[in-house]
Amino acid sequence: PAIGAGACLATACDLRVGSATRTKLGFTFSSLGIPSGMGGSYLLPQAIGPSAATEALLTAKVFNGTEAHQVGLLHRLISSSSSEDTSDNQSNRVKEAAHALASQIAQQHPLATRSMTRSIRLQHDSNLEMALHREAHAQAMCYARSDWGKGLDALVARVPPTFDDYHNA
């Protein structure tokens, strides 16, 4: 479960994977008599929209995994494989799904994924013109790299792309 600050921390993540039966995300600040903290009033509306966020914050809503997926708090939902699925088994399946997703992302060009993530995050604070400018700038930076054609070459050859190590760039 991620309740209060934990739920806000989860909302700050770019991608969220959870279990249909074990996940709990709660924005219970109002039940404690305090306003949301940790960016909850900023991040939650971006994740689920202003009306749903207002309701969740004002009613101290605790979402189960299915509800969280339906409103967009979880983008990937791992359902139980059977009624006898243990808590540990479900947790392991969520971890495996999150690891597989991270591995898939790690296979992509790091400068491209970094610039797209940055642009997605900044889109809430800008307009279309600024987003187009950021994207054009990021593409130009990637085109200037010596390995910019590796992804296209791999696509044509029908093999996974391999990029230079830019993770520390």
C-alpha positions in Angstrom: 0.0 0.0 0.0 1.0 3.6 -0.7 -1.0 6.0 1.4 -0.5 9.8 1.7 3.1 10.7 0.9 3.7 7.2 -0.5 0.9 7.7 -3.0 2.2 11.1 -4.0 5.7 9.5 -4.5 4.1 6.8 -6.7 2.3 9.5 -8.7 5.6 11.2 -9.4 6.8 8.1 -11.2 6.6 8.1 -15.0 5.2 4.6 -15.1 3.3 2.6 -12.5 2.7 -1.1 -12.3 0.5 -2.7 -9.7 -1.5 -5.7 -8.6 -5.3 -5.9 -9.1 -5.8 -7.2 -5.6 -2.8 -6.0 -3.5 -2.3 -2.4 -4.7 -3.7 0.4 -2.6 -3.1 4.1 -3.4 -4.6 6.5 -1.0 -4.7 10.3 -0.9 -5.9 10.5 2.7 -4.6 13.9 3.7 -8.1 15.5 4.1 -9.1 12.8 6.6 -6.1 13.9 8.7 -7.1 17.5 8.5 -4.2 18.6 6.4 -3.8 19.6 2.7 -2.0 17.3 0.4 1.8 17.4 0.4 4.6 16.1 -1.7 3.1 17.6 -4.8 -0.1 15.6 -4.6 -2.3 18.5 -5.7 -0.1 19.1 -8.7 0.8 15.5 -9.7 -2.6 13.8 -9.2 -4.6 16.0 -11.6 -1.9 15.4 -14.2 -2.3 11.6 -13.8 -6.1 11.3 -13.6 -7.5 14.7 -14.5 -8.7 17.6 -12.4 -12.2 16.3 -11.5 -11.1 12.8 -10.5 -8.2 14.3 -8.5 -10.4 16.8 -6.7 -12.8 14.0 -5.7 -9.9 11.8 -4.6 -8.2 14.5 -2.5 -11.4 15.9 -1.0 -12.8 12.5 0.0 -9.5 10.9 1.2 -10.0 8.2 -1.5 -8.1 5.0 -1.3 -7.9 3.3 -4.7 -7.6 -0.5 -5.1 -5.5 -1.8 -8.0 -8.4 -2.1 -10.4 -9.8 1.4 -9.6 -6.3 2.9 -9.9 -5.9 1.3 -13.3 -9.3 2.5 -14.5 -8.5 6.1 -13.6 -4.9 6.1 -14.9 -2.9 5.9 -11.7 -1.6 2.5 -12.8 -0.8 2.1 -16.5 -0.2 -1.6 -16.2 -2.3 -3.9 -14.0 -1.2 -7.4 -13.1 -4.2 -9.6 -12.3 -4.2 -12.7 -10.1 -3.5 -15.9 -11.9 -5.8 -17.8 -9.6 -7.8 -17.5 -6.4 -4.9 -19.2 -4.6 -2.4 -16.6 -5.8 -0.3 -15.7 -2.7 0.7 -12.2 -1.7 4.3 -13.0 -2.3 3.5 -14.5 -5.7 1.6 -11.4 -6.7 4.4 -9.1 -5.5 6.9 -11.1 -7.5 4.7 -11.0 -10.6 4.4 -7.2 -10.3 8.2 -6.9 -9.8 8.8 -9.1 -12.9 6.4 -7.0 -15.0 8.1 -3.8 -13.9 11.6 -5.2 -14.5 10.5 -6.4 -18.0 9.2 -2.9 -18.8 12.4 -1.3 -17.5 14.4 -3.7 -19.6 12.4 -2.9 -22.7 12.9 0.8 -22.1 16.7 0.3 -21.5 17.0 -1.2 -24.9 16.0 2.1 -26.5 18.4 5.0 -27.2 18.9 6.7 -23.9 19.1 10.2 -25.3 15.8 9.7 -27.1 14.0 8.3 -24.1 15.5 11.0 -21.8 14.4 13.8 -24.1 10.9 12.3 -24.6 10.4 11.8 -20.8 11.6 15.4 -20.2 9.2 16.7 -22.9 6.3 14.7 -21.5 7.0 16.1 -18.0 7.3 19.7 -19.2 4.2 19.6 -21.4 2.0 20.5 -18.4 3.9 23.7 -18.0 4.0 24.8 -21.6 2.1 25.1 -24.8 2.3 23.2 -28.1 4.8 25.7 -29.6 7.2 25.1 -26.7 6.8 21.3 -26.9 7.5 21.4 -30.7 10.6 23.5 -30.0 11.8 21.1 -27.3 11.2 18.0 -29.5 13.0 19.6 -32.5 16.0 20.5 -30.3 16.2 17.0 -28.8 16.0 15.4 -32.3 18.8 17.7 -33.5 20.9 16.6 -30.6 20.3 12.9 -31.4 21.0 13.5 -35.1 24.3 15.0 -34.2 25.5 11.8 -32.5 27.6 9.4 -34.4 25.2 6.5 -33.6 22.0 8.2 -34.6 21.4 5.7 -37.5 21.8 2.5 -35.4 18.1 2.3 -34.6 17.1 2.6 -38.3 19.8 0.1 -39.3 18.5 -2.4 -36.7 14.9 -1.9 -37.8 15.9 -2.6 -41.4 18.0 -5.7 -40.3 15.1 -6.8 -38.0 17.4 -7.0 -35.0 17.3 -5.3 -31.6 19.2 -2.0 -31.7 22.4 -1.5 -29.7 23.5 1.9 -28.7 26.6 3.3 -27.1 26.5 3.8 -23.4 25.0 7.2 -22.8 23.6 6.4 -19.4 26.3 8.4 -17.8 26.3 11.2 -20.4 
